[in-house]
Amino acid sequence: MAVVLAVLRAEGGYRRGLAARLAREHGGVPRSWQRAVSEARALYEAGDAGTTP
């Protein structure tokens, strides 16, 4: 989830297709990345992303 939070911070928020892009770049199953994106997005949008390393 740290990877996803870093991307969200760098890009200024969620963009469609993020999970698929991360799966291509880092390997793994897109569905697993989608779960991580969902969790990280909730933190990011709640304003808690700055407190997570």
N, C-alpha and C positions, 0 to 999 in steps of 0.2 A: 504494500500500500504506500510505502514511502516513495517509490518510483512514480506512482500515479500522482501523489500530492506534489511532488517536484514538478511534474509536467503541468499540472493545473496552475501552480504558481507562475511558472515560466510563461504560460500561454494566456494567463489572465482568466482562466475558467475552463469550463467543459466545452469540448467540440465534438460533434457527432463523428463516430468512427474511431474514437480514441482507443477503445479496447482492442479493436482489430489491428490498429497500427502498433500498439504495444506488443501484441502477440507476434506480429511479424518481426519487430525489432528485437525483442527479448526472448522469444520462444514461448511455448506453452499454448494452451487451448484458449481461444477467444472468450469462451464462457467464463473461465476462471478470471481472466482479466476484467470481464464485465462486472463480476462481483466485486473485485477490488476497486474498480472505477466507481461503482455505486456507493460503496462505503466511504471512499476518499472524497467523493463529490459531496456527500452529506456533511462531512466534517468541514470541507472547504466552504461550502455555502452557509454553514452555521457560524463561520468566523473563527473556528477552532484550529484551522490549518496552521496558523502561525505558532501554535504551542506544541505541535507535533514535530519531532526531529525528522 
